[in-house]
Amino acid sequence: MIAAWNADGVLDACLDSLLETGAAGDVEVIVVDDGSTDSTAALLADRSDSVRSIRNERSVGYCAAINQGAELATGQALLLCNSDIEFGPDALDRLLRALDRPGIGLAIPRYHRPDGSLQPGCSRFPTIAGASLLAAGLHRLLPDRLRARLAPTHWSHRWSRDVDVAMGAVVAIEAELFRALGGYWPLMYGSESDLAFRAAGRGRRVRFVAEAEVMHVGNHSNRRRWSDPERARRIASSELVFLETHYGRSRRMAIRSITSAGFGLRWITLSLLRRPERAAEYAAMIRVYVRGVD
């Protein structure tokens, strides 16, 4: 299941790779065209023999579009996808096999960028200790196996393991579990964290599958919607909503204070290094963490 908005530059390759890597050829492909204004609709019309598509006249956002597609899917497992990904050989089969492991409710692949470099895709649920470690930059001193547990955003991703949270560009999940959890929340970002947290509350785990390789362009559509600082602001807002939804006041305020201090240090460093574009992203996140969500 793919949510697409103005994706004519990447959707063809995504669909080709998905159909080629299909598990035993038994793949139901659903694309929700979320109000695209480019040639996405025409592209999908040309593929009507192998792809089922629905079109929104106006954009409802990625998460709502994925939920729309999930309502139509008939399989026991759902594959929730961005439009700017390409599956490697056997990637889909490996993800689906991971869902067969006892206690696993979600499975995610190993991402790489178009140039072949690693794109980190794993994270932890926020903790005071974790926020302190990242804010102070101490995670850089840890051996890789400790980073995998304590700071997985900076881990090598070289082996498969259970993780707290995974980037939502590709998520394999049991259909029954997704529907029982009510699907994705309505915000653009943070949906994977919320979904994983609620799944953990039901005793289900997230499995990172290092052998399942996926190329991810990254923000192909969102770059057409928002500037980098605006995107950073929205990410920060979703992080605060996650804290407010799932954590008590004292804990979330401590994490919020520590994280904003870490952002401040990065903003100062990047400003001194004369990297204004990256500094502007942290400045946007600091404003959200200090002022709160509107």
N, C-alpha and C positions, 0 to 999 in steps of 0.2 A: 504494500500500500504506500503510495507516494503522494505527498502534498506538493503541488507545483504552482509557482507564481512567476510569470515572465521567465520561463525556464527553457526557452527554445535553444539556447546555446549549449545546454548540458543534458537535457532530458533524453534525447535520442540515444546517447552513449549509455546513460543509466539503464534505460529499458533493454537495450541490446545485452548488456552484461547480466542483468537480472534474468532474462529469458534463457541465456546461454548457461547460466550456473544453476538453473532450476533443479530442485530436489526431485530426481527421478522424472523430470519433465512435468511434474504436477504442481504448477504454480498458478494461482489466481492473481492476476495483476490488476489492481484498481488504482487509478490516478484521479485525484481531485484537483481540477484546474480552478485555483482559488482566485478567479476574477482577473486572469492574465489579460494584458493589453497588447502582447506581442503575438507571434504566430504559434504559441503553444497549442491553442485549440485546433488549428489546422494540422499540426503534427500528430495530435492524438486521433483526429479523424482518419488520417492515413493508416493508423495502426489499429483500427477498430476490430480487426479480425483476431487480434491477440491481446488487446488491452481494453478493459472496461473503464470508461471515464465518465465523470459527472462534472458539471461546470457550475460554479457560483458566479452570479452576475456581478457581485461585489465581493471583495476580499473579506473573509472572516478571520484570517490569521491561520498560522500553521497548525496550532494545536486543535482548533475547532475543525479544520479541514481533515486532519487525521482522524478525529472522532467520527466525522461523517463517513469516511471510507470504512472504518471499523464496523459501522452498523450494517454495511453491505456484505462484508466478508463472510465466507462460509467455512473456512478452514479452522482446525484446532489450534493453529499457531498464527500469529500476526507478525508481519515484518513491517515496521514503521520506518519510513525512509524519507530523507531529503531528496531533492531532485538532482543534486550535484555530486552524486556518488557513482562509483563503478565497482562492481563486485569482482574479486579475483576468483580463480578456479576453485570450486568446492566450498567457497565461503558460506553460501547459504546452507548447504548440507551440514557443515561444521557447526553453525549456529543452532540449527534445529536439533542436532544430536546433543548439544549442550543442554537444551531444555529437557532432555530425557533423564538427566542426572537428578537424583533425589534432592528435593528442596530448592532446585533452581527454578525461578519463575521468569527471569529475564536473561538474555545473553547478548553480548555486544562484541564487535570485531576489533581488530587492530587497524587503525587508520594510518594512511600515509598521504602526503601531499602530492600534487602532480609531479614535483621534482624528485619524488622518492623518499624524502625525509619523513621521519616520524611525526605524526600529529598526535600529541597526548590526548587520550580519551577517557581517562579514569580519574576519579576524585573521591573525597571522603565527605561524609556528613560533617557539617561545621562543629568544631569543638573549641573550647578555650585554649587547650594545649596546642591544637593544630593551627589555630589562628596566630598564636604567639610564635610558633616555630616559623611560619611563613613570613610573618611581619618582620621578624628579626633576620631573616635570610639564613637561619641556621640549618634549614633543610639541605643546603648545598654541601654541608660538611658530613652528611650521613652516607653510609654505604648504600648501594642500590637496593639491597633487600630490605633495609629499614625504610628507605624512601617509598618502596612499594606499599608499605603499611601506613606510614605516617604522613607522607607527602606524595601521593601517587600521581599528581599532576606533573611531577618532575622525575618520575620513574622511567626506566628504560623500556618498559612494556615488552620485555623479552620472553616472558612465560605466562601461561594461563593461570588465573587465580580468581577467587571471589573478591569482589570490590563493593564499596558502598554505592557509588554513583558512576554512571557512564554517560559520555556525550551522546546526545540523542539523534545524531545523524542517521544511525541505523540501530534499531532496537528490535530484537526478536522476543516475543512475549506470548505466553499462553493466552489464547483468545478469552477463555473463561475468566482468567485473572484480570485482564485488562478491563473487561466489562464489569466485573465485580468491584473494581476500584473506581469505576465511573469515568475511565479514560483519562486523557490529559486534562490538566487545568487550563483555564482560558488565556493565561499570559503567554507572551511570545517565548520567553526564556524561563529556565528553571523547572520546566515540566518534567524532565527526566529525574531531577532530584526529588521532587514531590512524589512522582510515581514510585521510585525506588524506596522512599521512606515509608510510604503506605504499604508497599508490598512486604517490606521487612516487618511491619506490624502484624502481618499475616503469616510470618515465619518463612517467607520466600526470599531467596538470595539472588544477587546479580552476578553473572559469570562473565569475566573477560576472557575471550577466546583468541589467544595470540596467533593461532594458525589460520584464522579466518581473516583474510586480507581484503581491505576495502580502500580504494582511492577516494579521497574527499577533497573537492576543490575548496570548499569553505566559504560560506556567506555569499554565494553567487547571487542569490535573489536579494538578500538583505542589504547588500551594498547599493542596490538600486533604490531601496526605500530610505535608508538612513546614512548619515555620515558616521565615521568611526566613533566620535565622541557621543553621538546620540545612541548608537548601539551600546556603547559602554554604560551609558546612563540607564538604559533599559535592563541590561544584565544586572547592574547593581540594585535596581528596584526589585527585580525578581528575587534576588538573594535576600533582601530584607523581608519581602512577603513570605518567603519560605521560613525564615526565622520566626516571624510573627505568627505563622500558621502552626508551627510544630514545636516551638520552644517556649519555656517560661520566660517571664520578663527579665529576671536577673541574669540568666544565662545568655539570652539573646543580646542584652545590652552590653555585656562584657565582650562577647564576640564582635559585636558591631564596633565598639570602641577600639579594640585591638586591631581589627581589620582596617579601619579608617586610618589609624596611625601608620600601618604598613603602607597603605596607598600614598600617604603623605610623604614617606621616605622615598618611595619610587618616583613620585612627582618631582621632588627636589633633585634627585639623582639625574633623572632624564632631562630636566631643565638645565642642569649644569653641563650635561653632555651635549646640549644643543640638539635635542631630539624633540622638537615642539609637537609633532603629531602624536607621538606616544604619550608625552606629558599631558596633552589635552585630554586624552582618554582617562587617565588617572584623575585629572582635575574634575572631570564629569562624575566619576564614581565617588570621589570624596564629597562632592556637594550632596549626592543622594544619601550617603552614609551619615553625614552630619545633620542634614535637614529632615531626612526620613522620606517616605513615599507620599506623594501628593494625594 
